[in-house]
Amino acid sequence: MSIHNQASIGGGSESFYVDKSVAGDLLKACDDLVAEFKALDAEARILSRMSGFGTLASGLALQKKFQDKAFGGSDSLVNALESHITVVDNMRAYFQKCIDNAVTQERTNVDQLRNVEIPN
């Protein structure tokens, strides 16, 4: 069985086919990737309390720069990870929709076939 969904890419219409079992594997891969990103996020937040650069102004400035790079700055690792999590969550939702659409279509097909009368 194949799952068929239309996806609009670059202004045109493209077909996207994925086998139901593959879609299930994709869901699991998305869950695993989000879990990995969340673990990295937790570690990056720990880096926001980085120390050991000394008491000189240059050391403190360097410490702040590294802390902001991990957490707090506009281009921090935490922000990048959160962005990646959002993308993977959206991918997972799309794959789930593919599965849901396939199940709905399969039910519709079964219901239609049940109503077909076979001549004797």
C-alpha positions as CSV (number, residue, x, y, z in Angstrom):
1,M,0.0,0.0,0.0
2,S,1.2,3.5,-0.8
3,I,0.3,6.7,0.9
4,H,-0.2,9.6,-1.6
5,N,-0.2,13.2,-0.7
6,Q,0.2,16.3,-2.9
7,A,2.9,18.7,-1.8
8,S,3.4,22.1,-3.3
9,I,7.1,22.7,-3.9
10,G,8.4,25.8,-5.6
11,G,5.0,27.0,-6.8
12,G,4.3,23.7,-8.6
13,S,2.6,20.5,-7.6
14,E,4.7,17.4,-6.8
15,S,3.6,14.0,-5.8
16,F,4.9,12.5,-2.6
17,Y,4.6,8.8,-2.0
18,V,5.6,7.0,1.1
19,D,4.9,3.4,2.3
20,K,2.9,3.2,5.5
21,S,5.7,1.2,7.3
22,V,8.3,3.7,6.1
23,A,6.1,6.6,7.4
24,G,6.0,4.8,10.8
25,D,9.8,4.6,10.8
26,L,10.0,8.2,9.9
27,L,7.8,9.1,12.9
28,K,10.2,7.2,15.1
29,A,13.2,8.8,13.6
30,C,11.7,12.2,14.2
31,D,11.0,11.4,17.8
32,D,14.5,10.1,18.3
33,L,16.0,13.3,16.7
34,V,13.9,15.6,18.8
35,A,15.0,13.7,21.9
36,E,18.6,14.1,20.9
37,F,18.1,17.8,20.2
38,K,16.5,18.2,23.6
39,A,19.4,16.5,25.3
40,L,21.8,18.8,23.5
41,D,19.7,21.8,24.5
42,A,20.0,20.8,28.2
43,E,23.8,20.5,27.8
44,A,23.9,23.9,26.1
45,R,22.0,25.5,28.9
46,I,24.6,24.2,31.4
47,L,27.3,25.9,29.3
48,S,25.5,29.2,30.0
49,R,27.1,29.0,33.5
50,M,30.6,28.6,32.1
51,S,33.4,29.9,34.3
52,G,37.2,29.6,34.7
53,F,38.2,32.5,32.5
54,G,39.8,34.4,35.3
55,T,39.0,37.8,36.7
56,L,40.6,40.0,34.0
57,A,38.3,42.1,31.9
58,S,39.4,40.2,28.8
59,G,38.7,36.8,30.5
60,L,35.3,37.9,31.7
61,A,34.4,39.3,28.2
62,L,35.5,36.0,26.6
63,Q,33.4,34.1,29.2
64,K,30.3,36.2,28.4
65,K,30.9,35.6,24.7
66,F,31.0,31.8,25.1
67,Q,28.0,31.9,27.4
68,D,26.0,33.9,24.9
69,K,27.0,31.6,22.1
70,A,25.6,28.7,24.1
71,F,22.5,30.4,25.5
72,G,21.1,33.9,25.4
73,G,22.5,35.4,22.3
74,S,20.5,35.8,19.1
75,D,22.6,33.2,17.3
76,S,23.0,30.9,20.3
77,L,23.2,27.1,20.1
78,V,19.9,26.9,22.2
79,N,18.1,29.0,19.6
80,A,19.4,26.9,16.8
81,L,18.4,23.7,18.5
82,E,14.9,25.0,19.2
83,S,14.6,25.9,15.5
84,H,15.6,22.4,14.5
85,I,13.1,20.9,17.0
86,T,10.4,23.0,15.4
87,V,11.3,21.8,11.9
88,V,11.4,18.2,12.9
89,D,8.1,18.5,14.8
90,N,6.6,19.9,11.5
91,M,8.1,17.0,9.6
92,R,6.6,14.6,12.1
93,A,3.2,16.2,11.8
94,Y,3.3,15.9,8.0
95,F,4.3,12.2,8.2
96,Q,1.5,11.6,10.7
97,K,-0.9,13.3,8.3
98,C,0.3,11.0,5.5
99,I,-0.5,8.0,7.7
100,D,-3.9,9.4,8.8
101,N,-4.8,10.1,5.2
102,A,-3.8,6.7,4.1
103,V,-5.9,5.0,6.8
104,T,-8.9,7.2,6.0
105,Q,-8.5,6.4,2.3
106,E,-8.2,2.7,3.0
107,R,-11.4,2.8,5.1
108,T,-13.2,4.6,2.4
109,N,-12.1,2.1,-0.2
110,V,-13.1,-0.9,2.0
111,D,-16.5,0.7,2.6
112,Q,-17.0,1.3,-1.1
113,L,-16.0,-2.3,-1.9
114,R,-18.5,-3.7,0.7
115,N,-21.3,-1.9,-1.1
116,V,-20.4,-3.4,-4.5
117,E,-23.0,-6.0,-5.6
118,I,-21.6,-9.1,-7.3
119,P,-23.9,-10.5,-9.9
120,N,-24.7,-14.2,-9.6
